[in-house]
Amino acid sequence: MRAIVVTDQAAGTAGMKLVERPEPIAAINDVIVMIYASGYVGTELTWPSTWTDRTNRDRTPTIPGHEFAGVVTSLGYGTTGLTVGQRVFGITDWYRDGTLAEYAAIEARNLAPLPGDVDFTVGASLPISGLTAWQGLYDHGHLKGGQTILAHGAAGAVGTMVVQLAREAGAYVIGTGRTSDRQKALEYGAHEFFDLDNDNLEDIGGVDLVFDVIGGDIGKRSAGLIRPGGTIVSVVGPNEAHPINGRAIDFVVEPDRGQLTEIVQRVRDGRLRINIGEISTLDEAITTLNSTKRRLGKPVIRVRS
Ligand SMILES: NC(=O)c1ccc[n+]([C@@H]2O[C@H](COP(=O)([O-])OP(=O)(O)OC[C@H]3O[C@@H](n4cnc5c(N)ncnc54)[C@H](OP(=O)(O)O)[C@@H]3O)[C@@H](O)[C@H]2O)c1
């Protein structure tokens, strides 16, 4: 099969190569999925799991891409609940070969059925951003209607999902980002926009929840905005500061079939807008992923037309 691989950590995306690789085989409880479309997170080549296995041994050459939409082509021993020919979407194991490839082996529990009226490109754009937002807001942030949330990076892939889900939950949403992100953040449902390039973060006052996709100094200063009993949720590692009388949580998104089903249903009934950036073919993907242009939305690689 054709797949994009990386072997050289220092080279970053410039080291990506489109090569022939053996097709994966289905282990216990796996399915093999023919990949139609794959999402990509810009930081993947900095993740330790891209380079080593769970025992810290080199696992290169590695196929990046960890979210996808496609069709089940075979079932592993003992796999139940899915059938050959079924449309599916979801997250793949960080430590296994990913989805910038024609086929991938995935544990069946990590994916969900993709309804027939949802395009593969749309399906591939949702799992990581959608689940990260869902879990950060509800599982970790315990968001409730009437609360105020500060959604950093509100025009980005995760941020646009955070803004929309928080708004649906009845929260007051303050989105942040660069000056040029204002319009997009407001269009996705932020009540207010805060310009991180020009405004003073401390002027925001108190909030119940910070959803941080930026970290560093922004994350640190945001901890000071948390009201008593509030939470700062980070998806970019532990925060350097802890809120006084509040919680600080950092987490890595987990696969969840029920949550994926909720998310795609919201897309179907118009409650959730997708945020897809550049769409490229597998042949074009290396050029796209090496572009120095600012990414506006989730990059999706259309592996099969
Ligand atoms: N822990 C997890 O499970 C998990 C899951 C998903 C994503 N993540 C992480 O979350 C981060 C965001 O992912 P994403 O897919 O949403 O990326 P994205 O689409 O690039 O969104 C991030 C947004 O934040 C903006 N931003 C970053 N630094 C900023 C700053 N200093 N000032 C103003 N705006 C800033 C970005 O603008 P620019 O492009 O101009 O910088 C972009 O609009 C990544 O680091 C990713 O690895 C973690």
The ligand as a Tripos MOL2 file, in Angstrom:
@<TRIPOS>MOLECULE
LIG
   48    52     1     0     0
SMALL
NO_CHARGES

@<TRIPOS>ATOM
      1 N1         -3.8600   16.7040   24.5140 N.am      1 LIG1
      2 C1         -4.6490   16.3870   23.4980 C.2       1 LIG1
      3 O1         -5.3520   15.3790   23.5590 O.2       1 LIG1
      4 C2         -4.6970   17.2500   22.2730 C.ar      1 LIG1
      5 C3         -5.6690   17.0100   21.3110 C.ar      1 LIG1
      6 C4         -5.7410   17.8650   20.2070 C.ar      1 LIG1
      7 C5         -4.8380   18.9070   20.0830 C.ar      1 LIG1
      8 N2         -3.8870   19.0690   21.0370 N.ar      1 LIG1
      9 C6         -2.9300   20.1790   20.9440 C.3       1 LIG1
     10 O2         -3.6660   21.3810   20.9930 O.3       1 LIG1
     11 C7         -3.0030   22.3680   20.2270 C.3       1 LIG1
     12 C8         -3.9840   22.9810   19.2360 C.3       1 LIG1
     13 O3         -4.3830   22.0100   18.2910 O.3       1 LIG1
     14 P1         -5.2970   22.4240   17.0620 P.3       1 LIG1
     15 O4         -5.4100   21.2300   16.1930 O.co2     1 LIG1
     16 O5         -6.5080   23.1340   17.5270 O.co2     1 LIG1
     17 O6         -4.3130   23.4940   16.3520 O.3       1 LIG1
     18 P2         -4.6930   24.7510   15.4780 P.3       1 LIG1
     19 O7         -5.8030   24.4160   14.5400 O.co2     1 LIG1
     20 O8         -3.4180   25.2570   14.9150 O.co2     1 LIG1
     21 O9         -5.2990   25.7950   16.5400 O.3       1 LIG1
     22 C9         -4.5350   26.4910   17.4740 C.3       1 LIG1
     23 C10        -4.9470   27.9610   17.3790 C.3       1 LIG1
     24 O10        -4.3610   28.6910   18.4510 O.3       1 LIG1
     25 C11        -3.6640   29.8150   17.8920 C.3       1 LIG1
     26 N3         -2.5270   30.1980   18.6980 N.ar      1 LIG1
     27 C12        -1.4700   29.4340   19.0750 C.ar      1 LIG1
     28 N4         -0.5990   30.1540   19.8070 N.ar      1 LIG1
     29 C13        -1.1250   31.4080   19.8830 C.ar      1 LIG1
     30 C14        -0.6970   32.6060   20.5100 C.ar      1 LIG1
     31 N5          0.4510   32.6740   21.2020 N.pl3     1 LIG1
     32 N6         -1.4770   33.6980   20.3800 N.ar      1 LIG1
     33 C15        -2.6280   33.6540   19.6840 C.ar      1 LIG1
     34 N7         -3.0970   32.5450   19.0700 N.ar      1 LIG1
     35 C16        -2.3470   31.4340   19.1800 C.ar      1 LIG1
     36 C17        -3.2010   29.2990   16.5510 C.3       1 LIG1
     37 O11        -2.7940   30.3450   15.7210 O.3       1 LIG1
     38 P3         -1.4000   30.1860   14.9080 P.3       1 LIG1
     39 O12        -1.6220   29.0720   13.9380 O.co2     1 LIG1
     40 O13        -1.2060   31.5020   14.2530 O.co2     1 LIG1
     41 O14        -0.3320   29.8740   15.9330 O.co2     1 LIG1
     42 C18        -4.4590   28.5790   16.0750 C.3       1 LIG1
     43 O15        -5.4280   29.4530   15.5740 O.3       1 LIG1
     44 C19        -1.8090   21.6740   19.5650 C.3       1 LIG1
     45 O16        -0.6680   21.9420   20.3260 O.3       1 LIG1
     46 C20        -2.1740   20.2030   19.6410 C.3       1 LIG1
     47 O17        -1.0450   19.3740   19.7040 O.3       1 LIG1
     48 C21        -3.7980   18.2680   22.1220 C.ar      1 LIG1
@<TRIPOS>BOND
     1     1     2 1
     2     2     3 2
     3     2     4 1
     4     4     5 ar
     5     4    48 ar
     6     5     6 ar
     7     6     7 ar
     8     7     8 ar
     9     8     9 1
    10     8    48 ar
    11     9    10 1
    12     9    46 1
    13    10    11 1
    14    11    12 1
    15    11    44 1
    16    12    13 1
    17    13    14 1
    18    14    15 2
    19    14    16 1
    20    14    17 1
    21    17    18 1
    22    18    19 2
    23    18    20 1
    24    18    21 1
    25    21    22 1
    26    22    23 1
    27    23    24 1
    28    23    42 1
    29    24    25 1
    30    25    26 1
    31    25    36 1
    32    26    27 ar
    33    26    35 ar
    34    27    28 ar
    35    28    29 ar
    36    29    30 ar
    37    29    35 ar
    38    30    31 1
    39    30    32 ar
    40    32    33 ar
    41    33    34 ar
    42    34    35 ar
    43    36    37 1
    44    36    42 1
    45    37    38 1
    46    38    39 2
    47    38    40 1
    48    38    41 1
    49    42    43 1
    50    44    45 1
    51    44    46 1
    52    46    47 1
@<TRIPOS>SUBSTRUCTURE
     1 LIG1         1 GROUP 0 **** ****
